[in-house]
Amino acid sequence: MNLLKRIEAFARLGYLMQESGNSGNQPIFLGPEEQHSFEELQFEIADAPHYNGWFTESNVRKAISSLGKSMTMEHLEKWLKQYPEHLAEINGNHSIGLVMAGKKSMPTGTRVM
């Protein structure tokens, strides 16, 4: 996946994260997989207070929405300009992991891309 496609993917994720803060608003989905991911995120947001009382649904929505606002095409391109130009040449699949506090572990078979 080239750099532009990666930026577009993160910008799309940012859009869906922003829309997660707007309870009741239905975002425009690019396909059923994206809709499923959004619905799964909505479930996890609503479920978060059961695992950590400090994570109220409204605060989680606000935090996710705020993070999403920073993931626009403009912001991502500006951020990546600081890095060497060969970044655009890097291709291939890579596995990454995220360690986050306050949430149960991911279900078996969950794939992170």
Order of alpha helices (4+ residues) and beta strands (2+ residues): alpha-alpha-alpha-alpha
